[in-house]
Amino acid sequence: MSTALLSALDQPLLRRADLGGLSLPNRVVLAPMTRARAANAALVPTELHAAYYGQRAGAGLIITEGTWVSEQAIGFVNVPGIYSEEQLLAWRRVTDLVHALGGRIVLQLWHTGAASHPDHHGGALPAGPSAINPRVRTFTPGGFRETVTPRAMTRADIVATVADFRAAAEHAHRAGFDGVEVGALGSSLIAQFLNPRINERSDEYGIDRTGRRRLLLEIIDAVAEPWGGQRVGVRLSPYWTEGDYFTAAEAVLADYDEHVSALGDHPVAYLHLRGRDVAMPDDAPDLDAIARYRRQFDGPLIANNGFDQATGNAIIEAGVADAVSYARHFVANPDLVTRFALGRELTVGDPDTYYGGGVGGYVDYPMGAWEDAAR
Ligand SMILES: Cc1cc2nc3c(=O)[nH]c(=O)nc-3n(C[C@H](O)[C@H](O)[C@H](O)COP(=O)(O)O)c2cc1C
């Protein structure tokens, strides 16, 4: 074996890792990505989904696209669900294939709450923590639309939503997933509850930080049940910047210090943290931004946003993260782990095919050949 290859194998991204009961052969994680390929009325994943995830089975861990926990959760076109038996059975084909290819796969649970649109709900208003328009955009069958003022969720709505998450996790368990990830990223329902500018509730799901994170913690506990209290990851994005109400102001970051620290009392297998956006595409990610939350959480941490091979290795070597998730690089390089191991060039993806169409830009990116690498 050449010296170059031996040193490539020595890179931190290729070390084994244990993420709260999930045993990973490497630390290169497929980040969750909505690809809008479930273009069917029942919102079931298709053969194409199996091919897409199967091609990426070399990842230390696959985190699926955000997946609807209920019909009320819907806020984007052609995204699959996990609330029906038909969806469960279709996901089983995906997990079976990934497992046959030696991979591990967890399902990201998604609920858009107020970041939806009446067009997704037969004209009915979406519901959120308070009757406040989150002022973000949502992708409807008619294209991108501005959100509207939602209905404030009642206590009964909240109880039903937690139950929907629990049922979705039970379905994921039966569908053969290795775990679930609670999607609290961006402007999703859980992020709306965490946000004091949108959550003006005066009951125990609002008022202060403890109240605002109650929904998140109740959902974590509920979805952990089918997994015996293990295998539940949580995705947070303190630095999320969107519209008028989602900003990475210091007050927001301080809220998240406390929210992250509270995760320690709950069955959380890993924290999946989306770091600060980079100013320019080639800028290195801000490791201090991730390190801030590393200090608040004792469990495993997956870092994300703008990493490449060098910065991925660096953040693990520095002890700031245990693993790194890649989204855009993994779209265009299904064999990303092999490419890192062999020091190969990466293909650049086409953003125009991220959300549309079928095969194109989804399952037709080339897998690298050894001959090229040996040159
Ligand atoms: C096409 C696309 C779809 C995405 N969908 C999701 C999603 O469903 N859930 C989620 O948590 N993040 C989603 N993200 C965010 C990514 O997981 C990730 O945070 C972001 O792309 C930055 O990582 P990267 O620099 O490795 O691309 C999406 C990103 C892209 C590009």
The ligand as an SDF file (V2000), in Angstrom:
LIG
                    3D

 31 33  0  0  0  0  0  0  0  0999 V2000
  -31.2540   20.5460   -1.2860 C   0  0  0  0  0  0  0  0  0  0  0  0
  -31.1590   20.7000    0.2150 C   0  0  0  0  0  0  0  0  0  0  0  0
  -32.1910   20.2360    1.0060 C   0  0  0  0  0  0  0  0  0  0  0  0
  -32.1090   20.3000    2.4100 C   0  0  0  0  0  0  0  0  0  0  0  0
  -33.0970   19.7450    3.1810 N   0  0  0  0  0  0  0  0  0  0  0  0
  -32.9320   19.6480    4.5270 C   0  0  0  0  0  0  0  0  0  0  0  0
  -33.8320   18.8770    5.3400 C   0  0  0  0  0  0  0  0  0  0  0  0
  -34.7930   18.2600    4.8560 O   0  0  0  0  0  0  0  0  0  0  0  0
  -33.6260   18.8580    6.6710 N   0  0  0  0  0  0  0  0  0  0  0  0
  -32.5710   19.5060    7.2420 C   0  0  0  0  0  0  0  0  0  0  0  0
  -32.4180   19.4380    8.4740 O   0  0  0  0  0  0  0  0  0  0  0  0
  -31.6870   20.2090    6.5080 N   0  0  0  0  0  0  0  0  0  0  0  0
  -31.8240   20.2770    5.1670 C   0  0  0  0  0  0  0  0  0  0  0  0
  -30.8930   20.9350    4.4080 N   0  0  0  0  0  0  0  0  0  0  0  0
  -29.7290   21.5540    5.0460 C   0  0  0  0  0  0  0  0  0  0  0  0
  -28.5270   20.6330    4.9620 C   0  0  0  0  0  0  0  0  0  0  0  0
  -28.7310   19.4570    5.7570 O   0  0  0  0  0  0  0  0  0  0  0  0
  -27.2280   21.3270    5.4470 C   0  0  0  0  0  0  0  0  0  0  0  0
  -27.4600   21.9050    6.7030 O   0  0  0  0  0  0  0  0  0  0  0  0
  -26.7270   22.4150    4.5140 C   0  0  0  0  0  0  0  0  0  0  0  0
  -26.8030   22.0570    3.1500 O   0  0  0  0  0  0  0  0  0  0  0  0
  -25.2710   22.7880    4.8350 C   0  0  0  0  0  0  0  0  0  0  0  0
  -24.4360   21.6340    4.7150 O   0  0  0  0  0  0  0  0  0  0  0  0
  -23.3750   21.4990    3.5100 P   0  0  0  0  0  0  0  0  0  0  0  0
  -22.4800   22.7100    3.5950 O   0  0  0  0  0  0  0  0  0  0  0  0
  -22.6260   20.2310    3.7420 O   0  0  0  0  0  0  0  0  0  0  0  0
  -24.1400   21.5030    2.2080 O   0  0  0  0  0  0  0  0  0  0  0  0
  -30.9800   20.9040    3.0070 C   0  0  0  0  0  0  0  0  0  0  0  0
  -29.9490   21.4090    2.1870 C   0  0  0  0  0  0  0  0  0  0  0  0
  -30.0270   21.2970    0.8010 C   0  0  0  0  0  0  0  0  0  0  0  0
  -28.8880   21.8080   -0.0540 C   0  0  0  0  0  0  0  0  0  0  0  0
  1  2  1  0
  2  3  1  0
  2 30  2  0
  3  4  2  0
  4  5  1  0
  4 28  1  0
  5  6  2  0
  6  7  1  0
  6 13  1  0
  7  8  2  0
  7  9  1  0
  9 10  1  0
 10 11  2  0
 10 12  1  0
 12 13  2  0
 13 14  1  0
 14 15  1  0
 14 28  1  0
 15 16  1  0
 16 17  1  0
 16 18  1  0
 18 19  1  0
 18 20  1  0
 20 21  1  0
 20 22  1  0
 22 23  1  0
 23 24  1  0
 24 25  2  0
 24 26  1  0
 24 27  1  0
 28 29  2  0
 29 30  1  0
 30 31  1  0
M  END
$$$$
